[in-house]
Amino acid sequence: MRLANVLLCCLAVALGAASTEARAGVITGTFAYVGDSDFDLTALGAADWAYWNTTSNLATGGPKTNWKSGGTLISTISPVGGGDVRGSSAASRPTYDFTFTDGTSPVSGTVDNVIGMFNTQLNTVGAGVALGVTLPTTDEYIVYVWAAAYVADEGTLTATLPGATNFVNTQLSEPGMTKRSVLYTLRATPDNAGDTLGVSLVLSDSAGANAHVLVSGVATAIAPPPPTYYAYDGFSYPTGNLSGQNGGTGWATAWTAGSGAQVVAPTTPLQYAIPGGSLIDGGASALQISGNASPVASRALGATWSQDDVYASMLLRWDGGTPAGTDQNDFLVLRFGGSGGPQFGVKMNTGTTPDGFMVRMGETGANEGYAGLVPVPGDTYFLVAHLGKGADPTDPNDYDFLDLWISPGYGDSGSPLAHVIDAMGSFTSFSLFDIRTANFETSGSIDRILVDELRLAPTWDEAMNYVYIPEPATMFLLAGGLLALARRRRKT
């Protein structure tokens, strides 16, 4: 969605500023509803982490319940807009859980539905909580903030850093009587070592009695370097036909596409929070596939690939029509090498089983493997495929197996849901990637599938990793007030 132009623009700004003045601080951020998810604080908080889990109706000073052993970077929680801070003994709690193995007390454990702290002034616009995170070096840091809202039409998170334009997000909303749980992912590069990233979360629009917003946990680490993707496209293009679009990285040509490949702005963008890992966030645009074509869209890669292991991943949602029924046989696959190549996607067999998410080593009649899951319309799935060599030792140069995971956790690399082995015969390399559809309904209840965050990578880690460069159309990139790009929209 987003790499080359952003990098060049940022580089130009940085070089121009460096000749006349010191660099400015930078803050970027994303927002995601995370639901009932588990997060490993030890893995995410290499520099420091903390959580607040108290039932006390008054917790003056906002003391941390537990924190990384030896950690001193994250402050206690203080009130914003008057009042004090408190916990809760109510049954309604945030839905996320934390695990850790390097805590202060206890050293290790799991904490479910972490209560958090909020302001004692309920149903008061402008009331909330705040904390600080010290950034001890001038490296880029990633800071995770877990939060929730209760009977709140809107919560506003503001992140501040000396020399940087503030990051402000107003997407948090839960007008009902549940504590809808979210994760803010901030990236901060301080102007000076020891600068403090300030984070506040306040109620900015109330929906009823006892309305409030809360913070449950924070983790921080020096941000890892950007992953090296073989090829990537997040479909951050103007709405309309995909053909001719040339974004992303690792490609030799622009997309060639028919009328069934359209860039759209989905009402609810695609997103997946990897258990134990990072956030795969498609932003405000996605590729919508409809109609029937072989291929519906294709693109040449920047090099001929012959690596022993290739991983491909993408977000997918069945967005129109239905994948079920005895008269359909709906079919969508992504193909390594185009027609005849290994492929993964969805195949709804005509009134038979197995069906659903699948892999196969070629076209009709080739060996297939099924994941045992059928896509539910409206749900978002994260597909990861692994194409490899070596299943047949007599032909070690031939791609001969394909694995598939559906919405995996970071630690699930050894447990694919679908697996197929088939010696294809001299399929040793490829330089094309395409999308094929068949048997989609094109009138009445029209079948449509959304695809986003397409990447090909050499390792599991890179296929599962965060998108390092944010999508310009949907996320703040604020560099000393010189560059402001639109905020990323939320995704579920």
Order of alpha helices (4+ residues) and beta strands (2+ residues): alpha-beta-beta-alpha-beta-beta-beta-beta-beta-beta-beta-beta-beta-beta-beta-beta-beta-beta-beta-beta-beta-beta-beta-beta-beta-beta-beta-beta-beta-beta-beta-beta-beta-beta-beta-beta-alpha-beta
